[in-house]
């Protein structure tokens, strides 16, 4: 028997080409599985393959579906053409594909072409770059960081810390407002500190004289029962109508005239749900917001009078003293009231820190940026030594 030619060992690049027919044999690593027995691939083309290893002599001239395996990093490509087996000697054989243009042709052609050229090798969704097998030269060291770079990193870290504290403060404030703050459903009204004269019956204002002297008739009400009730001014003080005029319709209990002495301030009066009285007493104050956007705290003026048999849904009249002096324009305005629970009292210092950080973050960042630009301008004319080193290309 004539010995078959010996093929060199398979390797990655460059691909070895063996003489033959119009389809040259390519020397690339692959494996072959025939009837459960593994063989080593020696050379491969589009129409045939050469293998080495112990081959069953009974397979000489037989046709079998062979399994061609190509190992890549992390995956394997497997092709299953039908081939006629021809024994060369005891340790080698040739596989001639009976259908070279079968389903395996496209992938096999791609693998052979890319293996020869060293370009990308792909099979369906699997991709491998030939550049990954090339030796890499020594990696150029990163350029040395100058003073300006270190200063910029420090300023960036400082800005992140400041804005983080500001964000924490904002979150805590929103939690306080959304979770631990209860809005009082009934509005209040800003009144002069002192006595407020209220309507004693439903009716209509028939007479009104805010300039009346003490003891003179201040206003009169024509009641719904047909009576006329007149009320005298009880003190030598200023009288201010509370959104009423002659002809206005009033209800029993509605404040009509605010009596204020010269040295008196302002208070906020409101009908508070009795269920919130405990929360108000525990917090010690309510938040008041006027229609013009003015917000302030007001403390309860004494303990409200609770009538016997008062239920949780009933309302109790209460008076609150503002913590700050109010402008004259606030007189008579309607106010929205809310009460905050004291659940976040231990975190109050952190909230204050976050609020101050938020207010000063912009100014701090602006000043730091100006300083960094000045320092960078002084070092911009000094080129980095690493920048002058040539960068080697990957061959």
LINKA-V683886 format. One record per helix or strand of 2 or more residues. SS is the DSSP state (alpha for helix, beta for strand). FROM is the first residue (numbers start at 0). LEN is the number of residues. If there is no record, write none. Layout:
ss=SS from=FROM len=LEN
ss=SS from=FROM len=LEN
This chain:
ss=beta from=15 len=3
ss=beta from=24 len=3
ss=beta from=30 len=4
ss=beta from=36 len=8
ss=beta from=47 len=5
ss=alpha from=56 len=3
ss=beta from=62 len=3
ss=beta from=66 len=6
ss=beta from=74 len=5
ss=beta from=81 len=8
ss=beta from=91 len=6
ss=alpha from=104 len=13
ss=beta from=120 len=3
ss=beta from=125 len=3
ss=alpha from=129 len=4
ss=alpha from=146 len=32
ss=beta from=180 len=3
ss=beta from=187 len=5
ss=beta from=195 len=3
ss=beta from=202 len=6
ss=beta from=216 len=7
ss=beta from=227 len=5
ss=beta from=237 len=4
ss=beta from=248 len=2
ss=beta from=254 len=6
ss=beta from=265 len=8
ss=alpha from=273 len=10
ss=beta from=285 len=5
ss=beta from=294 len=6
ss=beta from=314 len=8
ss=alpha from=327 len=3
ss=beta from=333 len=7
ss=alpha from=344 len=35
ss=alpha from=384 len=4
